[in-house]
């Protein structure tokens, strides 16, 4: 409630419990989101002329994002995040396409995901294809899920040609006996 912007007049102490769970979330945006949430919650303490105090529970008080929040150093967060995203091929420098492969049988799904990942690597190169891997939510409505992430440079690569290539590979995959009962869902530029 406090993080969403509700203003409570007499709130002078804010406690953030287990901030590490925000920082360790398996997403390339975890540091940015953690900074935003911690800074926003911290800003709710000590309003209307009252002195405020923020307590952050963490196992790693030397983590760079915790330090950036304490120092309110958004510029440093921005610069380090942009350098990491450039180095590890994430947006805004690269485009991401996620493919979720779903099947009711986890063994069949595993084989399908391996096959599809290998076909994508043959076409696009091993450095652009990550996975398959099991996502955080690995089962929905009796379907097991595995994901493949593809990363493409923003400059010099036609996303329309990439999408057409992926469409062809998925169509070819769906004509094989191996794909029986599977669902492949592409997501271009997720998030």
C-alpha positions, -999 to 999 in steps of 0.1 A, spaced: 0 0 0 28 24 8 47 16 -24 16 23 -45 16 59 -34 -9 61 -6 0 89 17 -2 81 54 4 113 75 21 97 105 44 72 88 79 80 100 95 46 98 95 23 68 109 -13 70 117 -31 38 120 -68 46 142 -91 25 152 -66 -1 174 -94 -15 144 -111 -30 139 -81 -53 176 -80 -63 179 -117 -70 148 -120 -92 158 -137 -125 151 -108 -148 175 -84 -165 154 -55 -151 157 -67 -115 182 -40 -104 162 -12 -120 129 -24 -106 145 -29 -71 159 6 -72 126 21 -82 106 3 -56 131 9 -28 134 46 -36 97 50 -39 90 33 -6 118 52 11 102 85 0 71 77 20 88 80 53 89 114 71 64 135 52 49 168 63 79 181 81 85 150 102 118 132 103 117 98 86 137 66 88 141 37 64 153 3 75 163 -21 47 168 -57 56 194 -74 34 221 -101 35 243 -79 12 244 -43 24 273 -37 0 252 -46 -30 256 -17 -55 218 -11 -59 214 -9 -21 242 17 -20 227 36 -50 193 37 -31 209 50 1 228 76 -19 198 83 -42 222 80 -71 199 74 -101 226 85 -126 250 58 -114 222 32 -116 215 42 -151 251 42 -163 259 7 -148 226 -8 -160 232 5 -196 267 -10 -196 255 -43 -183 226 -44 -209 251 -36 -237 275 -63 -225 249 -90 -220 228 -82 -251 196 -69 -236 173 -40 -245 176 -12 -254 206 -24 -275 191 -57 -285 156 -70 -293 143 -101 -275 119 -127 -288 107 -153 -264 92 -186 -274 72 -206 -249 68 -242 -258 39 -260 -239 29 -296 -236 10 -317 -212 38 -343 -209 71 -329 -194 93 -355 -211 79 -348 -245 81 -311 -239 118 -314 -230 125 -332 -262 105 -308 -283 122 -278 -267 157 -292 -272 148 -300 -309 134 -265 -315 163 -248 -298 188 -267 -320 169 -258 -351 169 -221 -341 207 -223 -334 213 -237 -369 194 -209 -385 204 -179 -363 236 -190 -345 243 -202 -311 252 -168 -297 216 -155 -303 197 -185 -288 194 -190 -251 177 -221 -237 155 -240 -236 150 -234 -199 122 -238 -174 106 -204 -165 96 -193 -130 60 -203 -137 66 -237 -153 31 -251 -154 -2 -234 -163 -36 -252 -168 -20 -287 -169 6 -275 -196 43 -277 -187 63 -248 -202 99 -243 -214 112 -211 -229 137 -202 -255 150 -166 -257 164 -151 -289 184 -119 -289 190 -98 -320 209 -66 -326 187 -35 -331 209 -22 -358 217 -42 -389 191 -70 -384 157 -69 -400 132 -79 -373 107 -88 -401 132 -113 -416 139 -127 -382 102 -131 -375 97 -148 -409 126 -172 -402 111 -181 -368 77 -186 -383 92 -209 -409 111 -229 -383 79 -232 -361 58 -242 -391 84 -268 -401 85 -280 -364 48 -284 -362 47 -306 -393 70 -332 -376 56 -361 -355 77 -348 -326 55 -317 -322 22 -336 -317 2 -319 -289 25 -290 -285 18 -252 -285 45 -227 -294 38 -191 -284 62 -163 -297 64 -130 -278 83 -103 -297 99 -75 -275 83 -89 -243 76 -66 -212 
